[in-house]
Amino acid sequence: MSVRAVGRWQRRSIGGLLCLVALAPVFAWAANRVGYAEPMDNAVELAGASSEIVSTGASLFSGYALPGFGPYAGTFGGALLGTALTFAIALGLGRLLAAGN
């Protein structure tokens, strides 16, 4: 595989990820519109275990959105931050593995 092919592949991958990040607010709106609930939440309701839920405190991505922003801006920010964090970790691990060879 040539260096140019890898470069095109990387650019297309990053472009695809950025498109998904840009569409995150649309997905949040659509989920809200159809009344989507997480499958685990549905299972808890069906099992009648709602009264046994123990809150573990606030999380950074509670509801897949950044707190303090609106539902759609928070979802966009959460998607952008999560994608950037995952990309940075993968890139760092890739460099560490490449340096070991």
C-alpha positions in Angstrom: 0.0 0.0 0.0 1.4 3.4 -0.9 1.7 6.4 1.3 -0.8 8.3 -0.8 -3.4 5.6 -0.4 -3.0 5.7 3.4 -3.3 9.4 3.4 -6.6 9.3 1.4 -7.9 6.6 3.7 -7.1 8.6 6.7 -8.7 11.8 5.3 -11.8 9.9 4.3 -12.1 8.3 7.7 -11.7 11.6 9.5 -14.2 13.2 7.2 -16.7 10.4 7.9 -16.2 10.8 11.6 -16.8 14.5 11.4 -20.0 13.9 9.4 -21.3 11.6 12.2 -20.3 14.2 14.8 -22.2 16.9 12.9 -25.2 14.6 12.7 -25.2 13.8 16.4 -27.7 16.6 17.2 -30.0 15.2 14.5 -29.9 11.8 16.1 -30.6 13.3 19.5 -33.6 15.2 18.1 -34.9 12.0 16.3 -34.5 9.9 19.5 -36.4 12.5 21.5 -39.1 12.7 18.8 -39.8 9.0 18.7 -39.5 8.5 22.5 -36.4 6.3 22.4 -35.1 4.9 25.6 -32.0 2.9 26.3 -32.6 -0.9 26.2 -31.2 -1.3 29.7 -33.6 1.2 31.0 -36.4 -0.7 29.3 -35.2 -4.0 30.9 -35.1 -2.4 34.3 -38.7 -1.2 33.9 -39.9 -4.6 32.7 -38.2 -6.4 35.6 -39.8 -3.9 38.1 -36.4 -3.0 39.5 -36.8 0.8 39.1 -36.9 1.3 42.9 -33.5 -0.5 43.3 -31.6 2.0 41.1 -28.6 3.5 42.9 -27.2 6.7 41.5 -23.4 6.7 41.2 -23.2 10.5 40.9 -22.9 12.8 38.0 -20.8 11.8 35.0 -19.2 13.9 32.3 -21.3 12.4 29.5 -24.6 11.9 31.3 -27.1 11.2 28.6 -24.4 11.4 25.9 -24.3 15.2 26.2 -22.1 17.8 27.9 -23.9 19.2 31.0 -24.6 22.9 31.0 -25.4 23.1 27.3 -28.8 22.6 25.6 -29.7 19.1 24.6 -28.5 19.4 21.0 -25.4 21.6 21.6 -24.5 19.3 24.4 -24.9 16.3 22.2 -22.7 17.9 19.5 -20.1 18.8 22.1 -20.1 15.4 23.7 -19.8 13.7 20.2 -16.9 16.1 19.3 -15.1 15.6 22.6 -15.6 11.9 22.7 -14.4 11.4 19.1 -11.4 13.7 19.7 -10.5 11.8 22.9 -10.8 8.4 21.3 -8.8 9.6 18.3 -6.0 10.9 20.5 -5.8 7.7 22.6 -5.7 5.6 19.4 -3.1 7.8 17.8 -1.0 7.7 21.0 -1.2 3.9 21.3 -0.4 3.6 17.6 2.8 5.7 18.0 3.8 3.7 21.1 3.4 0.4 19.2 5.2 1.8 16.2 8.1 2.9 18.4 8.4 -0.5 19.9 9.0 -2.2 16.5 
